[in-house]
Amino acid sequence: MTDPLLRLDAVTVRFGARAALDAVSLDAAAHEIVCVLGPSGSGKSTLLRAVAGLQQLDGGRVLLDGADQDGVPAHRRGVGLMFQDHQLFPQRDVGGNVAFGPRMHKMPRDARDRRTAELLDLVGLPGASARPVATLSGGEQQRVALARALAPEPRLLMLDEPLGQLDRSLRERLVVELRRLFGTLGTTVLAVTHDQGEAFALADRVVVMRDGRIERSGTPLEVWQKPGSAFVARFLGFDNITAATVNGAVADTAWGTLPVPAGTPEGEHQLLVRPSGVRLGPPGGGLRCEVVSRTFRGGHVGVLLRPERGPDLEAECVLRETPEEGAVVGAGFAAEDVVVLDRE
């Protein structure tokens, strides 16, 4: 079996008594795109800094291509970095910033100019090479920083909120372009972001962190279909979570009796009901609920329900079938959208 390009082996970083990283172990294969998700303070950015050599370890090892990086300075690790604060060179224009890495790698001038132009076009700043950095908006600075990180074609590219300040349409276009570009270059990517849509669109593997530890890791589809814990489910935006007692094909919950998928283990569990699995109909056709609010979300409408028993529920409806606020409806539940979570 081929060794991973990046390996974290029980990496620990402490700030006083608090463990920002608590014995974290993680592999990234060559050419793999790994996106790390988590709330503020979960350890995402500390993890990047530890890999980059910008944060001293209190325990464990970081290995690149099988070599322990203990004592290896950041500039000798062969990694590309882009952090939230951009850190552009103010004395250089846009082109000088983007071309800095290739120039340090002795790339010929013509090739540097072509690469700079290609990358500026990719990040939405065509023809901006001669612009002074001081004239750039925050979002434009982030685009330049991204182009600069990509320019040397590093073996490992590390990104901290790489698209955070970009407008939505550009962000969505760049995610597609970045995934294509990383595949073309064969670059291994370790990125951290709070944007779930960005991570799930970009990543081959998603890692969710909590309090300095890895809570869940898997392909985007695996994590989305089986969050594992209530923490991960809520972080992904799922709030229909309840304690349940499973008996055969049904579960007793605060919302009443719910169907569960075949093979669900019996006993005490926490259940997640995806909003897509809450089916609305006439008041007599299920759990009686009042429609509290509606939120338009592009392809569907999120409907917040107040049931006659149990906590609030969220459902999803297509626009033409969305009930009015204040309406009384009946809520049924689809077994295929009921997911068993780990007990916490």
C-alpha positions in Angstrom: 0.0 0.0 0.0 1.3 3.4 -1.0 2.2 5.7 2.0 0.1 8.9 2.2 1.7 12.1 1.1 0.7 13.7 4.4 0.4 12.0 7.7 -0.5 13.4 11.1 0.3 11.0 13.9 -1.3 11.9 17.3 -0.5 15.6 16.8 -1.1 17.6 19.9 -0.9 21.4 20.3 -1.7 23.1 23.7 -2.3 26.7 24.5 -2.0 26.7 28.3 -4.3 24.0 29.7 -6.4 23.9 26.5 -5.6 21.3 23.8 -6.2 23.1 20.5 -5.3 19.7 18.8 -5.8 16.6 20.9 -3.8 13.6 19.5 -5.1 14.2 16.0 -4.3 11.5 13.4 -5.1 12.1 9.8 -3.8 10.9 6.4 -4.0 12.6 3.0 -3.2 10.6 -0.1 -1.3 12.0 -3.0 -3.8 14.0 -5.3 -6.5 13.9 -2.6 -8.5 17.0 -1.7 -9.3 16.9 2.1 -11.5 19.7 3.5 -11.7 20.2 7.3 -14.9 21.6 8.7 -15.8 22.7 12.2 -17.0 25.7 14.2 -14.7 28.4 15.5 -12.3 27.1 18.1 -12.4 23.5 16.8 -8.8 23.4 15.8 -9.0 23.8 12.0 -6.5 26.6 11.5 -4.2 25.3 14.2 -4.1 22.0 12.3 -2.9 23.9 9.1 -0.3 25.8 11.0 1.0 22.6 12.5 1.4 21.0 9.1 3.0 24.2 7.7 5.6 24.4 10.4 4.2 27.6 11.8 3.0 26.0 15.0 5.3 24.0 17.4 3.9 20.6 18.4 3.5 19.5 22.0 3.2 15.9 20.9 3.0 13.7 17.8 4.5 13.9 14.4 3.8 15.5 11.0 5.2 13.5 8.0 5.4 14.6 4.4 6.2 11.8 1.9 7.1 9.7 4.9 9.7 12.1 6.2 9.2 13.5 9.8 9.0 17.3 9.6 10.3 17.9 13.1 12.8 20.8 12.8 12.0 21.5 9.1 11.2 25.2 8.6 8.1 26.2 6.7 9.9 27.4 3.6 11.6 24.0 3.2 8.4 21.8 3.5 7.4 22.2 -0.2 3.9 23.4 0.7 1.8 26.2 -0.5 -0.1 28.4 2.1 -3.0 30.7 2.0 -4.4 32.0 5.2 -7.4 34.3 5.9 -5.3 37.4 6.4 -3.9 37.2 2.8 -0.4 38.4 3.8 0.3 40.0 0.4 3.5 41.9 -0.3 2.4 45.5 -0.2 5.5 46.7 -2.1 4.7 44.5 -5.1 1.9 44.8 -7.6 -0.6 42.0 -8.2 1.6 40.3 -10.8 4.6 40.5 -8.6 2.7 38.8 -5.8 1.5 36.0 -8.0 4.8 35.5 -9.7 6.8 35.5 -6.4 6.8 31.7 -5.9 7.7 30.8 -9.5 10.5 33.4 -9.5 11.9 31.8 -6.3 11.8 28.5 -8.2 13.8 30.0 -11.1 10.9 29.8 -13.6 11.8 31.7 -16.8 10.2 35.1 -17.2 7.9 34.3 -20.1 6.6 31.2 -18.3 6.0 33.2 -15.1 4.1 35.9 -17.0 1.9 33.2 -18.7 1.2 31.5 -15.4 0.4 34.7 -13.7 -2.1 35.7 -16.4 -3.8 32.3 -16.4 -4.2 32.3 -12.6 -5.5 35.9 -12.5 -8.1 35.0 -15.1 -9.1 31.9 -13.1 -9.7 33.8 -9.9 -11.7 36.5 -11.7 -9.1 39.3 -12.0 -8.1 39.3 -15.7 -5.6 42.0 -16.7 -5.0 43.0 -13.1 -1.3 42.2 -13.1 -0.1 45.8 -12.9 -2.5 46.9 -10.1 -1.0 48.0 -6.8 -2.1 45.8 -3.9 -3.3 48.9 -2.0 -6.1 49.5 -4.6 -7.6 46.0 -4.0 -10.7 45.3 -2.0 -10.7 42.6 0.6 -12.2 40.1 -1.8 -9.7 41.0 -4.5 -6.8 40.5 -2.1 -8.1 37.1 -1.3 -8.2 36.2 -5.0 -4.6 37.3 -5.4 -3.5 35.3 -2.4 -5.2 32.2 -3.8 -3.5 32.7 -7.2 -0.1 33.2 -5.4 -0.6 30.0 -3.5 -1.3 28.1 -6.7 1.5 29.6 -8.7 4.4 27.4 -7.6 2.3 24.1 -8.1 3.2 22.9 -4.6 3.0 19.2 -3.7 0.7 20.1 -0.8 -1.5 23.1 -1.0 -3.1 24.4 2.3 -6.0 26.8 2.2 -7.6 28.5 5.2 -11.1 29.8 4.2 -9.9 30.2 0.6 -13.1 31.6 -0.9 -14.5 33.2 2.2 -14.6 36.8 1.0 -15.8 36.2 -2.5 -19.3 36.7 -3.8 -21.5 33.7 -4.1 -21.5 33.4 -7.9 -17.7 33.6 -8.1 -17.3 31.3 -5.2 -19.5 28.6 -6.9 -17.6 29.0 -10.2 -14.2 28.9 -8.5 -15.0 25.7 -6.5 -15.7 23.9 -9.8 -12.6 25.4 -11.5 -10.4 24.6 -8.5 -11.4 21.0 -8.4 -10.6 20.7 -12.1 -7.3 22.6 -11.7 -6.2 20.5 -8.7 -7.0 17.3 -10.6 -5.0 18.5 -13.6 -2.0 19.5 -11.5 -2.2 16.4 -9.3 -2.0 18.7 -6.3 -2.8 17.3 -2.8 -5.0 19.8 -1.0 -5.7 20.3 2.7 -8.3 23.1 3.1 -10.3 24.4 6.1 -13.6 26.1 5.7 -16.8 26.8 7.6 -18.8 26.7 4.4 -20.3 23.2 4.1 -21.4 23.7 0.5 -17.9 24.7 -0.5 -16.3 21.7 1.3 -18.8 19.2 -0.1 -18.4 20.5 -3.6 -14.6 20.6 -3.5 -13.5 17.6 -1.3 -12.7 14.0 -2.0 -12.9 13.6 1.8 -14.6 15.7 4.5 -13.2 15.9 8.1 -15.4 17.5 10.8 -13.6 18.7 13.9 -14.8 19.3 17.4 -12.8 20.7 20.4 -9.5 19.7 18.9 -10.5 16.2 17.8 -11.8 14.6 14.6 -15.5 13.9 15.1 -16.3 12.4 11.6 -14.4 11.7 8.4 -15.5 10.3 5.1 -16.5 11.1 1.6 -18.9 14.0 1.2 -21.7 11.4 0.4 -20.8 9.3 3.5 -20.8 12.2 5.9 -24.0 13.7 4.4 -25.9 10.4 4.5 -24.6 9.3 7.9 -23.4 12.2 10.0 -22.7 9.8 12.9 -23.4 12.2 15.8 -25.9 14.8 16.7 -23.1 17.4 16.8 -22.1 16.7 13.1 -25.8 16.5 12.1 -26.5 19.9 13.6 -23.3 21.4 12.2 -24.5 20.3 8.8 -27.8 22.1 9.4 -30.0 19.3 10.5 -32.1 20.1 13.6 -34.8 17.4 13.5 -33.1 15.3 16.2 -34.9 13.4 18.9 -34.4 10.6 21.4 -36.0 7.4 20.3 -36.7 3.8 21.3 -36.6 1.5 18.2 -38.7 -1.6 18.2 -38.8 -3.5 14.9 -39.7 -1.2 12.0 -40.8 1.8 14.1 -39.4 4.1 16.8 -41.2 5.8 19.7 -40.3 9.5 19.8 -41.5 12.9 21.1 -43.3 13.3 17.7 -45.0 9.9 18.1 -44.3 6.7 16.2 -41.9 7.0 13.3 -41.0 4.4 10.7 -37.3 3.5 10.5 -35.2 1.8 7.8 -35.0 -1.9 7.6 -32.2 -3.3 9.7 -32.1 -0.4 12.2 -30.8 -1.7 15.5 -33.3 -1.9 18.3 -33.0 0.0 21.6 -32.3 3.5 22.7 -31.0 5.9 20.1 -30.9 9.4 18.8 -32.7 9.8 15.4 -32.3 12.4 12.7 -35.2 13.1 10.4 -34.0 14.9 7.3 -36.3 17.8 6.3 -36.9 16.1 3.0 -38.4 13.2 4.9 -41.1 15.3 6.6 -44.1 15.0 4.3 -46.9 17.5 4.6 -50.5 16.9 3.9 -54.0 17.6 5.4 -54.2 18.1 9.2 -55.8 14.7 9.7 -53.1 12.9 7.8 -50.3 12.9 10.3 -48.8 14.8 13.3 -50.8 18.0 13.5 -48.5 21.0 13.0 -48.8 24.8 12.6 -46.6 26.5 9.9 -44.5 29.0 11.8 -42.3 30.4 9.0 -41.1 29.8 5.5 -37.6 30.3 4.1 -36.9 30.4 0.4 -33.7 28.4 -0.4 -33.4 28.4 -4.1 -34.6 25.0 -5.2 -36.9 24.5 -2.2 -38.6 26.2 0.7 -37.7 25.4 4.3 -40.9 25.2 6.4 -40.6 25.5 10.2 -43.4 23.6 11.9 -44.7 23.7 15.5 -46.2 20.2 16.2 -48.9 19.6 18.8 -46.3 17.5 20.6 -42.5 17.4 20.5 -39.9 20.0 19.4 -40.2 22.1 16.3 -39.7 20.4 13.0 -38.3 21.5 9.7 -39.7 20.3 6.4 -38.7 20.9 2.8 -41.3 21.7 0.1 -41.2 22.7 -3.6 -42.4 26.3 -4.0 -45.8 25.5 -5.5 -46.7 23.0 -2.6 -45.6 25.3 0.3 -48.3 26.0 2.8 -49.0 29.5 4.0 -47.7 30.7 7.4 -50.3 30.0 10.0 -51.7 27.0 8.1 -52.4 23.8 10.0 -51.0 20.7 8.3 -50.4 17.0 9.0 -46.8 15.8 9.0 -45.8 12.3 8.0 -42.4 10.7 8.0 -40.5 8.8 5.3 -38.4 5.9 6.7 -35.6 6.4 4.1 -34.9 9.8 5.6 -34.6 8.7 9.2 -31.0 8.2 10.3 -29.7 6.6 13.5 -27.0 8.7 15.3 -24.4 7.7 17.8 -25.4 8.3 21.4 -23.5 11.1 23.1 
